[in-house]
Amino acid sequence: MASASEHSKHMFESLKDGHFEHVRRASPGFNFREVGIYGTPLMALMAVDIWIPDELNEVNFQQRVAAARFCMSKGADPLQHVPSNCSHQLTFGERNVPFACNSARSIVSTLQAIWQSMVPQILMGAETEEDAQVLLQEMTTTGDRLRTFDQLFRVPSPRGNPQLPVASDQRGFFSRRWSEILKDYSTADVEILAVTDDGLSLRPDFKSHCHSFVLCKASPVFARLLQEDPSSPKRLELAATGVAIKAFLHLIYTGSFEGSTWPDVPLVVSVARLAAESQTWFVLPALVQHMRCNLSEFTFCPICKFALDFRQDSLLSACQHFVRTYESRVPQSEWVSWSSYLSDHATQDVQQLVYQALHSGHRDCRVTL
């Protein structure tokens, strides 16, 4: 098994080489705010000449753009500066631009300023009109690539998968003990059943046992329901799957998911719904932040529906921003396909949010739901 330092070195080399799939595979366990030989992860993507089309073709450039978006979704910060002992420098024309004391965003801004000063000089050096046209096309492409990264880095990036409460190594002992308490049915005095909205058992054989003193401290809703229940053991019926209830209880007891790893987004949304409905506020911020970090065309519908149902304003803003940026950057055929999917599968309120996001500011949109 590779050590942490070897893992980090491999990640920074993969970023510098633009190997997006290697980056995705190596992302578990990597700190996307770490500083390495090429500065930050975002700066490592720009550690070689990616601006001139003769040096890097358009397909590979777009791979780096995708890698930058992925890194930002995992917490990479375009405003993070690196210390003065970072020795890497980027050659841009006749200038050497040091990475030390810079951030990814400031590096791009510096390169844009250099590019603007270079264009007239380069064009004046053309001997024929044909040469001038070739140079103009090349410099235009360079400018477009710089603007792509400048716009990307101007988007506020949410912090990557946040640490859930009581998930740090220092508290691991207590997390394990509370996990054992959750599984200690001999002291449990509450039964939790999974039910559907119409009251029919979702899984007739699913039943979880837990402790009223934990549930009452975690949720005022549970406290009221349990105080009103004279039976022994007390019983709660929750409109969720058994998997979601088990994950929710583990989160309440230990402050982390089982194995201290985030589950798939649909399960996170289900757990967040349970937390919001029961007013278990102390776990909700991390769940909402995780959803913000994992917004995509595949997770948009359940995340947006949750944000609408529970008036999560920051998450709603993130959903609207995602719609606008997704519509502007994908080919029209891909946007039409996603719009069709939304028309068939998204609820009316989700479709309305998409419509409002596209038409805010009277934008000229390609497709209207």
Secondary structure, 3 states (H helix, E strand, C coil): CCCHHHHHHHHHHHHHHCCHHHHHHHCCCCCCCCCECCECHHHHCCCCCCCCCCCCCHHHHHHHHHHHHHHHHCCCCCCCCCCCCCCCEEEECCEEEECCCCCHHHHHHHHHHHHHHHHHHHHHCCCCHHHHHHHHHHHHHHHHHHHHHHHHHCCCCCCCCCCCCCCCHHHHHHHHHHHHHHCCHHHCCEEEEEECCCCCECCCCCEEEECHHHHHHHCHHHHHHHHCCCCCCEEEEECCCHHHHHHHHHHHHHCCCHHHCCCCHHHHHHHHHHHHHCCCHHHHHHHHHHHHHCCCCCCHHHHHHHHHHCCCHHHHHHHHHHHHHHHHHCCHHHHHHHHHHHHHHCCHHHHHHHHHHHHHHHCCCCCCC
